[in-house]
Amino acid sequence: MIPLFLLAVFAAKAQEAEDAATKPDTVLEKGTVSGMVFNENNQPVMGAEIYVYDGSDIIGSATSDSAGKYLTNRMLTGTYDLVTKYKGYNRQTVKGIMVKAWQDTKQDFNLVPMPVKVDTPRADAVKIIAVPVHRRPWWRRK
């Protein structure tokens, strides 16, 4: 005769196997985003920062290498926004990047330089200041 305890364990394991066959996969499926960052002359940009946003939360980041290439850390499948920053260039945002399970999503950036602000002197901005000439004090004047 089979002990009642072993029969209960066997039944529980059989139920787990049946549940696993009918439930969706609980393994976290992840993917990555990669690409290149170029400047206005189509030259690779080293040191550009790429951030992955889920709403207002940063969930991943990367920095471009000397060849302009970047690769984010693995993230859950879903739709995200990418933002790239580099000193002297306008920030670029790409919305709605789809990250798929076990795949690498490609997204390149072509950075646009910030406009250079040149301050030119204005003619009406010049103020002439009169400097008094050294004179004798009033009590020493003749």
C-alpha positions in Angstrom: 0.0 0.0 0.0 1.3 3.5 -0.9 1.6 5.9 2.0 -1.0 8.6 1.9 1.7 11.3 2.2 3.4 10.2 -1.1 0.0 10.0 -2.8 -0.6 13.7 -1.8 2.8 14.8 -3.0 2.3 13.0 -6.3 -1.1 14.7 -6.8 0.3 18.1 -6.0 3.2 17.7 -8.6 0.7 16.6 -11.2 -1.5 19.7 -10.5 1.6 22.0 -10.9 2.5 20.4 -14.2 -1.1 20.9 -15.5 -1.1 24.6 -14.3 2.2 25.3 -16.0 0.9 24.0 -19.3 -2.2 26.3 -19.1 -0.7 29.5 -17.7 1.3 32.0 -19.8 5.1 31.9 -19.5 6.2 33.6 -16.4 9.8 34.0 -17.6 10.7 37.7 -18.0 11.3 38.3 -21.7 13.8 41.1 -22.4 15.3 42.8 -25.4 17.9 45.6 -26.1 18.1 48.8 -28.1 21.3 49.6 -30.1 22.4 51.9 -32.8 24.8 54.7 -33.8 25.1 58.4 -33.0 26.2 60.8 -35.8 26.9 64.5 -35.9 25.8 66.9 -38.6 28.7 65.7 -40.9 27.7 62.0 -40.5 30.8 61.5 -38.3 30.4 59.1 -35.3 30.0 60.8 -31.9 31.8 59.4 -28.9 30.3 60.0 -25.4 26.7 60.7 -26.4 24.3 59.7 -23.6 21.2 57.7 -24.5 18.5 57.3 -21.9 15.5 54.9 -22.1 12.3 56.3 -20.5 9.2 54.4 -19.5 6.9 57.4 -18.9 8.9 59.7 -16.7 11.2 56.9 -15.3 14.6 56.2 -16.7 14.8 52.4 -17.0 18.0 52.1 -19.0 21.0 54.0 -20.4 24.0 53.7 -22.7 27.0 55.8 -23.9 28.2 55.8 -27.4 31.8 54.5 -27.9 34.5 55.8 -30.2 32.8 54.4 -33.2 29.5 56.1 -32.2 27.9 52.7 -31.3 25.7 52.2 -28.2 23.9 49.2 -26.7 21.4 49.5 -23.8 21.0 47.1 -21.0 18.4 44.4 -21.3 14.9 45.6 -20.6 11.4 44.1 -20.5 9.4 44.0 -23.7 7.3 47.1 -24.3 7.2 50.6 -25.8 9.7 53.2 -24.6 11.0 56.6 -25.4 14.7 57.2 -26.2 16.5 60.5 -25.5 20.0 61.3 -26.5 22.1 64.2 -25.1 25.5 65.5 -26.1 27.2 68.8 -25.2 26.7 71.5 -27.9 23.9 69.6 -29.6 20.1 69.7 -29.3 18.5 66.9 -27.3 16.8 64.4 -29.5 13.8 62.3 -28.5 12.3 59.3 -30.3 9.0 58.1 -28.9 7.4 54.7 -29.2 10.4 52.4 -29.6 9.1 48.8 -29.5 11.4 46.4 -27.6 10.7 42.8 -28.5 11.6 39.7 -26.6 15.1 38.4 -27.2 15.6 40.9 -30.1 17.8 44.0 -30.6 15.9 47.0 -31.8 17.9 49.4 -34.0 17.7 53.2 -33.6 20.3 55.6 -34.9 20.5 59.3 -34.0 21.7 62.2 -36.2 22.5 65.1 -33.8 21.8 68.7 -34.7 24.1 71.4 -33.3 22.7 74.1 -31.1 22.6 77.5 -32.7 25.5 79.7 -31.8 24.5 82.9 -30.1 26.7 85.7 -30.9 26.5 88.9 -28.9 27.2 91.9 -31.1 27.8 95.3 -29.5 25.0 97.8 -30.1 25.8 101.4 -30.8 23.1 102.6 -28.4 24.5 100.4 -25.7 27.7 102.4 -25.4 27.6 104.9 -22.5 30.2 107.7 -22.3 31.3 108.4 -18.8 32.7 111.8 -18.1 35.7 111.6 -15.8 36.5 114.8 -13.9 39.9 116.4 -14.5 42.1 116.7 -11.4 41.6 120.2 -10.0 42.8 121.9 -6.9 40.5 121.9 -3.9 38.4 125.1 -3.6 40.3 126.3 -0.6 43.6 126.3 -2.5 42.3 128.1 -5.6 43.4 131.7 -6.2 
